[in-house]
Amino acid sequence: IYFSLLAFITFSLSLGCKDEQSEKVTSNPEVSGLYQEKHRPQFHFTPEAKWMNDPNGMYYYKGKYHLFYQFYPDSTVWGPMHWGHAESKDMINWEHLPIALYPDSLGLIFSGGAVVDLNNTSGFGTKENPPIVATFTHHNMAGEKAKTNDFQTQSIAYSLDEGTEWTKYEQNPVIPNTEKIKDFRDPKVVWHEKSQKWILVLAAYDKVKLYASPNLIDWNFLSDFGIEGDTRLWECPDLFPIKVEGSDEEKWALIVSIQKDAPNGGTATSYFIGDFDGKEFKSDVKDQKWLDWGADNYAFVTWNNIPENDGRILGIGWMSNWQYALIVPTEKWRSAMTLPRELQLVKTELDYSLLSIPAQETQSLRKDSVSLDPFKVEGKHVLEGSFSPSQFEIVMNIDLKETTAQSFGIELKNGLGENLVITFDRAEEKLYVDRTNSSTNKFSEAFFSKKHSAPLSLKDDILKIQLFVDASSLELFLNDGELNFTDIFFPTEKFDTVSLFANDGNLNISDTNMYSLNGIWNIEKK
Ligand code: FRU
């Protein structure tokens, strides 16, 4: 995949991203029209300009959530990776900061994590001023060209000023690639209270490798975790403890992004639930589950150092898919992050499930709200009110007992007839998201080739729908996170109509709240 990606990038660069490369960006939105561009998300994180992929190095410190990300500041397609940096008090309103990590003689700076080393185990700081320690992959281009196979190694860097300035450790790499594994990357660290050690997970082609360290510098290999017979490429692992909702039972979750054959094509984020004894991660289930059923939530990882009294597990994902990320039709920048999400673990009769719900901070986006009395839809019903159909949230309860329609849903549409249709199909027990007609600009075959779907039982009395729509994305949360679905889209003109529809019968809606949402980029707030 890497080779084809690199070949593609070289091809795109030679096709002429020159203008983009020489373009200068002014950060004053009023002057530059920045954040007003076509398709620009209004309440999701995007870089001011140029290429972004995975979220990296996320930690919370002194009241701020830090977000680093895979960044190529010279072009809108993937290229030599840096770590871009932004911070936020609420994971919603972001301030861009200078680039944190630049490529160096050991290589490009690929994905990884960061922790606040509160007890100064690394010795890079003091207990009074603890260091932030980032773990990342050095990707050596010369080694890759020479086919040495050991061109990805793990390195560290530290910051003594909360994350602005970074110093790379002089004796990098801290984990060399002795086994010569071509895909050997994305180290993320968590503190393991019981063994009083740092635990690092990284992706090694089709499995995850676990290491332990007392000081974030000296790492010992612990074990491998994989699925027998699985030969897909794994990336961006994240291992962390999580309590079962409403109980004291603690399990461990391992999130892994998978580069192939996701439920709706291409790449997606999956997870395993299991136990970790300080040495091995063992999962109760042989197969993984999908964290998000949509096509566009990749490399989802969680924040470290969330205070214990907060108790939440919070994370964010890259809202794209490697099948088409490089060619989506945005001009100044490429890609956005998902909304911040809280993960909750629930125990079912046979199993455990990781639910994703929008972090409660997303409620601060709400501007005007309209509550509707219970109503029935037969045929089509256009939702009207003081909200923009390309920037809103709707929370709605469907009374399935009183609903006679076999299928029903929500349609976003513009005057050109381009549309995106979300359908709940009771007979098929499926959710469909159809973006095949969402634009006449068919920039990628994979993007438009088929309707997306997810299994969904529609037998329960109430179906709770929470839907966020931004200029070029939708995030759908059903039944408080039981199923979530993230898809992006690029209509020629913004969607300007939202309607509900019911096929062969009626749709009974018991409760509806519609919200217009604030933009987050210096655009005046009410
Ligand atoms: C995932 C990924 C990582 C890698 C990074 C490079 O999207 O392929 O495995 O570190 O992107 O940008």
Boltz pocket constraint, residues with backbone or C-beta under 6 A from the ligand:
constraints:
  - pocket:
      binder: B
      contacts: [[A, 53], [A, 54], [A, 70], [A, 81], [A, 110], [A, 111], [A, 137], [A, 185], [A, 186], [A, 234], [A, 235], [A, 236], [A, 299]]
      max_distance: 6.0
